[in-house]
């Protein structure tokens, strides 16, 4: 993985830039607003209308922002979340220490500690972070990952863009995720590219085009019918 640097986005929250690729972990128009709009508002909040216990798989742990926002939601709404995420290129400790999500969200010391734990906990082990939030991260490439069948209620598909990581946006990847999800499960992704939609449809998903966050016209919600 190339050199990475902390950058400040338009809503004041941090992201990480991949130097030389013009690629960021989050939208430069606002890291927090983007993740909240795509994964929480159109993903987690939708499943929380019908479920108290929610199993989430995240493709790409990255900065830990999606996990943090999910934790905050679980605590506020008293939902039980089983959160499983993978990462093939973990970010460096010195970058983690510069991430300002907990400060921008004005979180309590307890929730700020939880965010630190996300990054400091050992890989490949499950931890009950709070009474409402069980967390596990694996240091693994997706192609080497075994997923249970009919298990996940929600998938956050937050890999790097299809031009940078085309191997993660294929029919076979989405079919593997489809099989791991329960009926009615939702997969959320920021990508609305034609080839991504075609691959999702091939896997069996029913698609909805939704308005994107600031700086992006459209996002994709894929549902296992």
C-alpha positions in Angstrom: 0.0 0.0 0.0 1.3 3.4 -0.9 2.0 6.3 1.5 -1.0 7.6 3.3 -1.6 11.0 4.9 -4.3 12.6 7.1 -6.5 15.2 5.3 -9.3 17.4 6.7 -12.6 17.2 4.8 -15.2 19.9 4.3 -17.2 19.0 7.4 -14.1 19.3 9.5 -13.7 15.5 10.0 -10.6 13.7 8.9 -9.9 11.2 6.1 -6.8 9.5 4.7 -5.4 10.2 1.3 -3.6 7.6 -0.8 -0.7 9.6 -2.1 -0.3 9.3 -5.8 -3.8 7.8 -6.5 -6.1 10.8 -5.9 -8.0 8.5 -3.7 -9.4 9.1 -0.2 -10.9 6.8 2.4 -13.9 9.1 2.7 -15.5 11.9 0.7 -13.5 15.1 0.7 -16.9 16.9 1.1 -17.2 15.4 4.6 -16.1 12.1 6.0 -18.7 11.9 8.7 -21.6 13.2 6.7 -20.9 10.7 3.9 -20.7 7.7 6.1 -23.8 8.7 8.1 -25.8 9.3 4.9 -24.9 6.1 3.1 -24.4 3.4 5.8 -26.4 4.7 8.8 -29.4 6.5 7.3 -30.0 4.2 4.4 -28.7 1.0 5.9 -28.7 0.7 9.7 -31.7 2.9 10.3 -33.7 0.9 7.8 -32.9 -2.5 9.4 -33.4 -1.0 12.9 -37.1 -0.4 12.0 -37.7 -4.1 12.0 -34.9 -5.6 14.1 -33.5 -5.3 17.6 -30.5 -7.6 16.9 -28.6 -6.7 13.8 -25.6 -8.6 12.2 -23.3 -6.3 10.1 -20.5 -7.2 7.7 -18.2 -4.4 6.6 -16.0 -4.6 3.6 -13.0 -2.5 4.5 -12.5 -1.4 8.2 -10.3 1.5 7.2 -10.4 4.4 9.7 -13.1 2.7 11.8 -15.7 5.5 11.1 -18.5 3.2 10.0 -18.0 1.0 13.1 -18.0 4.1 15.3 -21.2 5.5 13.8 -22.8 2.1 14.2 -21.8 1.9 17.8 -23.1 5.4 18.5 -26.4 4.4 16.9 -26.6 1.1 18.9 -26.1 3.0 22.2 -28.7 5.7 21.4 -31.3 3.3 20.0 -30.6 0.4 22.4 -30.0 -2.0 19.5 -27.8 -5.1 19.7 -25.2 -5.1 16.9 -22.9 -8.0 16.0 -20.2 -6.2 13.9 -17.7 -8.1 11.7 -15.2 -6.3 9.5 -12.1 -7.1 7.5 -9.1 -5.1 6.4 -6.2 -6.2 4.2 -4.2 -2.9 4.6 -4.5 -1.7 8.2 -3.7 2.0 8.8 -0.6 3.0 10.8 -0.9 3.8 14.5 0.4 7.3 14.0 -2.4 8.0 11.5 -5.0 6.5 13.9 -3.9 9.0 16.6 -4.6 11.9 14.2 -8.2 10.9 13.4 -10.7 13.3 14.9 -14.0 11.6 14.7 -14.7 11.3 18.4 -13.9 15.0 18.8 -16.1 16.1 15.9 -19.0 13.9 17.2 -18.5 15.2 20.7 -18.5 11.7 22.1 -18.2 10.7 25.8 -15.0 9.5 27.2 -16.4 6.0 27.2 -17.4 6.0 23.5 -14.0 7.6 22.6 -12.3 4.8 24.4 -14.3 2.3 22.4 -13.1 3.9 19.2 -9.5 3.5 20.4 -10.2 -0.1 21.2 -11.4 -0.8 17.6 -7.9 -0.1 16.4 -5.9 -1.5 19.3 -7.7 -4.8 19.8 -6.0 -7.9 18.4 -7.0 -9.1 14.9 -9.1 -12.2 14.5 -10.8 -12.1 17.9 -14.3 -11.1 19.0 -14.8 -8.5 21.8 -17.9 -7.3 23.5 -17.2 -3.6 23.3 -20.4 -2.5 25.2 -23.5 -4.4 26.2 -25.0 -3.5 22.8 -22.0 -3.9 20.5 -20.0 -7.0 19.7 -17.0 -6.4 17.5 -14.6 -8.5 15.4 -12.0 -7.5 12.8 -10.0 -9.8 10.6 -6.7 -9.1 8.9 -7.5 -10.9 5.7 -8.1 -10.6 1.9 -11.7 -11.1 1.0 -10.9 -14.0 -1.3 -9.5 -15.9 1.6 -12.5 -15.2 3.8 -15.1 -17.8 4.7 -18.5 -16.3 5.5 -21.5 -18.0 7.1 -24.7 -18.5 5.0 -27.9 -16.5 5.6 -26.3 -14.6 8.5 -25.9 -10.9 7.9 -28.7 -8.4 8.0 -26.7 -5.6 6.6 -23.5 -5.2 4.5 -21.4 -2.0 4.4 -19.6 -2.3 1.1 -16.9 0.4 1.5 -14.0 -0.9 -0.6 -11.8 1.5 -2.6 -13.4 2.5 -5.9 -13.8 -0.1 -8.7 -11.0 1.4 -10.8 -8.5 1.1 -7.9 -9.7 -2.3 -6.6 -11.6 -3.9 -9.5 -11.2 -7.4 -8.0 -13.6 -6.5 -5.1 -16.5 -5.3 -7.3 -17.1 -8.5 -9.3 -20.1 -10.9 -9.7 -18.3 -13.5 -7.7 -17.7 -11.2 -4.7 -21.3 -10.0 -4.7 -22.6 -13.5 -5.0 -20.5 -14.6 -2.0 -22.0 -11.7 0.0 -25.5 -12.4 -1.3 -25.3 -16.0 0.0 -24.0 -14.7 3.4 -27.0 -12.4 3.9 -30.5 -13.1 5.2 -33.6 -12.6 3.1 -34.4 -8.9 3.2 -30.8 -8.0 4.0 -29.5 -4.7 2.7 -26.1 -4.0 1.1 -25.2 -0.3 0.9 -22.5 1.1 -1.3 -21.4 4.6 -2.4 -20.9 3.3 -6.0 -23.5 3.8 -8.6 -21.4 2.7 -11.6 -23.1 0.6 -14.3 -20.7 -2.3 -14.0 -21.2 -2.4 -10.2 -25.0 -2.5 -10.6 -24.8 -5.2 -13.2 -22.6 -7.3 -11.0 -25.1 -6.8 -8.1 -28.0 -7.8 -10.2 -26.2 -10.9 -11.5 -25.7 -12.0 -7.9 -29.5 -11.7 -7.3 -29.9 -8.3 -5.6 -32.8 -6.0 -6.3 -31.4 -2.4 -6.6 -32.6 1.0 -5.5 -30.9 4.2 -6.7 -30.9 6.7 -3.8 -29.8 10.3 -3.5 -26.2 10.6 -2.6 -24.5 12.7 0.2 -23.0 16.1 -0.5 -20.8 15.9 -3.6 -22.3 12.7 -4.9 -25.5 12.4 -7.0 -26.4 8.8 -6.4 -25.7 5.8 -4.2 -26.9 2.2 -4.4 -29.0 0.1 -2.0 -29.1 -3.6 -2.9 -31.7 -5.9 -1.3 -31.7 -9.6 -1.0 -35.3 -10.5 -1.9 
